[in-house]
Amino acid sequence: MSRDISAEPNEAMAPEELPEITVNENNVCICPYCTGTFRVNTPNPRNDKLSEGGDGLRCTKCGHTWKNRGGTPKKCPKCGSYRWNVEDTQFECQKCHHVWTSSTADGPQRCPSCRTYDWRIPPAVKEPVTFHQPHENTLRRWVCEKYDAGMGVLDIAQELKLPVLKVMNLVRTYREVEMPRF
């Protein structure tokens, strides 16, 4: 004869008046008065096995524990999960940094948040955009060649149809003269 009782102490008696009751690993205890056996339902069972070791099994999805009756069952008897003995894995999208738990080992094809297919690939680091003016080197070369040939800043500006100030700044910068000749 076996009955289920709750694990809460009897409040009618003082705790020091209660006899010592021991509970074995299967949550079964023997009554010290009548020698009857009882199964104790505890909120946190002492038989907290995460896998098939020993004589008890535990579902990783719902936490249900049950006695192993030989072989590995296909699904949890309480929640019906077929992946009751496999831990869920967490994934993070490299694009939007959304974190989710997946029951599959390799994760979904698309990110559940941003719906991208390449959620495993981190975004490429882009180099800062710099504006290069390829004609600036050519212009500098022409101005410096004409200045080295003996032309003045006004003549170079008039020939190349450039502002005088621009020609003067190019000569000052690249020929390191304080005051270029006009």
N, C-alpha and C positions, 0 to 999 in steps of 0.2 A: 504494500500500500504506500503510495507516494503522493504527496500533495504539494502544490506551489504556495509559498507564503511570501510576504514582502520582507525586506531586510531591515525594516525599521524596528527598533526595540519596543518592547511592551511598555507602555507608559503607565500602566496601573501599578507596576512594581518598581521599587527603587533599583537603580542599576547595580548596587552592591548585593541585592537579594537575588538577582538572576544567576542561574548556573552558567558555567562556561560552556559555550557551544562552539565547536570547531567545524569549519566548512572545508571540504576537500577541494581539489582542483576542478571537479565537475559541478561545483556549487551544490553539493548534496551534504546534508548534515543529519546527525542522529539525535533524536530527542533524548535528553538525559533522564526524563521521567518515564516515558513509555517505550523507549527504544524504537520508535517509528522513524522512518526516513522521510526527509523533506528536501525538496529542491528549492533553494533560495534564489529569488530573482533580485539581482542587484543592478543598480543603474550603471555601474562600471564593473563588469564581470572580471573576476580574477583570471579567468581563462581567456586572456587577451592575445591569442595567437594570430599573427598576420598571415601565416601560410598554412600549409597542410601538415606541419610538424605535429607530432603527438596524436591525440585522438580528437582534436577539435579543429574546425575550419572557421575562418572569418572572412566576410565579404569586405573588400576594400572600398566599395561604393556606399553601402548603407551601414556597415559596422555589425551586421547580424552574425552571431556565432552559432554553430551547430555541430553536432557530433558526426565524425567521419564514419560512414558505414561501409567503407571499402571503395577504393577507386576515387577518381577525381570527378566530381559532378560537373555537368555542363553549365549549369546556371545556379545563381543564388536562389534558395527557396523563398526568400522574403521579397526581394526587389526584382528578381528575374533577370539580372544582368548576366550576360554570357562572359563578361570580362571581370568577374568577381575577384579573381586572384591576381589581377594585373593593376599596378599602380598607374594612375593617370599622370600624364606628363604636361608640363607647362611650356608654352611657346610664346615668343615675342616677335612681333612684326618689326622688321628693321626699318620700314618706311615710316609708319605712324606710331610705333612703340606701344601698340595695344598688346596686352598680355591676356591669354586665355588658357584654359585647361582643355586638353583633347584626350579622347579615349584611344585614338589611334597612335601608334608608335612614331610615325613619321609626320604627323600633322596633316592639316587639310591642304587642298590645292591653293585656296585663296584665303587671304586674311579676312576674318569675319567683320572687321571694322572698315577698312579702306578698300576691300575687295580686290587687292592687287595679287597677281599671280607670282610675282617675285618678292614675296615677303621675307624670304630667307637671306636675300642679297642686300648687304648694306648699301646705302646710296653712295654714288661716286663723289669724291671730294672734288669740287670744281675749283679751278684756279681763278683768282680774281681777274676780272676783265680789265685789260689795259688797252688803251687806245694808242696804237702805234701809227705814226704818220710816215709811211715809207718815203714820201716826197721830201720830208724834212732833211733826211741825210743827203739826198741829191741836191737840194737847195743849199745846204750848208757847204757841200763840196764846191758847187759852182761859185758861191759868194767868196769862199776862201781862195779858190784858184784865181779869180779875177783880182782880188785884193793883193795876192802875192805877185801877180803880174804887174802891179803898179797902178791899178785903177783906184779911184776914190769911192767913198760910200755913195755919194750923189750919182756918180756915173753908173755904178752897179745897180742901184735902185731904179734908175731910169731905164737901163737896158733890160733888166729882168721884170720891170713893171711891178715892183714891190714897194711897200712903204719904206721910207728912209730909216725910220726908227727900227724896223725889223732888221734891216741890213746892218745897221750900226750895232745892234745887240748881238747879232750872229758873229760879227767880226770881234767884238769885245770879248765874247764868251770863248770862242775857239782859237783866237790868235792872242789872247791875253794881253791886249793893248788897252791902256786906260782911255786914251782918246784917239780913235781911228782918224785917218786922214780923210778929208772931204774932197 
